[in-house]
Amino acid sequence: MSEAKLHLTRDTLLGLLHQMTRVRRFEEKCDELYQVEKIRGFLHLAIGEEAISTAVMAALTAEDAVVATYREHGHALVRGVPMRAVMAEMYGKQEGVSRGRGGSMHLFSAAHRFYGGYAIVGGGLPLAGGLALADKMQHKSCVTACFFGEGAAAEGEFHETMNLAALWKLPILFVCENNLYAMGTRLDFSESQTDIHAKAQSYRMASESVDGMDVVAVDAAASRALAAIRAGDGPQFLECKTYRFRAHSMFDPQLYRTKAEVEEWKTRDPIPRLANWMREAGMLHDRDAEKIEAEVTAEVDDAVAFAEAGAWEPVETLTRDVTAEAAP
């Protein structure tokens, strides 16, 4: 584990463990609910990748903006979006964070400066550039954190946004969640340069590669990058090397990777990895772990009950925000 843990308090580490557990249990419950058709449509789970969203969000402030991908449940939860509202959105209920209009891939909360949830690969990158440019033009001290997978590096939006962010010294933290597979395509089958952070360096942007399965290593790297951005050094790029334990989506047969490969990566699971280190260091006791599990279970159960009791949007309002309203 990272030596950075030596500089973190027990309470901070417990907080990171609690948040990763929240994200994991929420998504495991979503998997269960999908099997019984309570959740419909597309569902992309980030089980195995929790360290990245947890660590980066911990390093941001409430004024900073966040742009995520379609695998964004954890980002929204750790950002502070209420689990009730996220689960209701998964159900498609009008009490959902996007009023039931977005579902799994389009979580949105202006109150939390959480601007999606985007289904289009690389689609959030130009938006992040716009948000950062707006903040800079208004002389705000905000940073925009933009999350994307390594598959986005093959998109034109990636290179366009990298170029302008570097050229204009925009306050953006680019976070590449490199899980090695763009849907079902292995990274070295699609990219001649598989070190994604090297692509950012080609735009004269400071970049770093970090173990995305180590929550504290990500926390330390994100903190360094954010400090540089706030100091006026321009955009920073983090490539977090990680792995999703589940399929790309619920319809993915996973013919592109072996079970042995998945099991090998599970030995680096970020949750037990942190918990085991804390136990060895005398910072995690059985009662702590039991308390976290009990609190998380209660929160997930409450969110499910809230979603179950929610209402479907009335038919008469289905065109709201879709078509222009006639002038009175």
Secondary structure as GFF3:
##gff-version 3
##sequence-region A 1 328
A	DSSP	three_ten_helix	3	7	.	.	.	ID=ss1
A	DSSP	alpha_helix	10	35	.	.	.	ID=ss2
A	DSSP	alpha_helix	50	59	.	.	.	ID=ss3
A	DSSP	beta_strand	65	67	.	.	.	ID=ss4
A	DSSP	alpha_helix	73	79	.	.	.	ID=ss5
A	DSSP	alpha_helix	83	91	.	.	.	ID=ss6
A	DSSP	three_ten_helix	103	105	.	.	.	ID=ss7
A	DSSP	three_ten_helix	110	112	.	.	.	ID=ss8
A	DSSP	alpha_helix	124	137	.	.	.	ID=ss9
A	DSSP	beta_strand	144	149	.	.	.	ID=ss10
A	DSSP	three_ten_helix	150	154	.	.	.	ID=ss11
A	DSSP	alpha_helix	156	168	.	.	.	ID=ss12
A	DSSP	beta_strand	172	178	.	.	.	ID=ss13
A	DSSP	beta_strand	181	182	.	.	.	ID=ss14
A	DSSP	beta_strand	185	186	.	.	.	ID=ss15
A	DSSP	alpha_helix	187	190	.	.	.	ID=ss16
A	DSSP	alpha_helix	196	201	.	.	.	ID=ss17
A	DSSP	beta_strand	206	211	.	.	.	ID=ss18
A	DSSP	alpha_helix	215	230	.	.	.	ID=ss19
A	DSSP	beta_strand	236	241	.	.	.	ID=ss20
A	DSSP	alpha_helix	259	266	.	.	.	ID=ss21
A	DSSP	alpha_helix	270	280	.	.	.	ID=ss22
A	DSSP	alpha_helix	286	309	.	.	.	ID=ss23
A	DSSP	three_ten_helix	315	317	.	.	.	ID=ss24
###
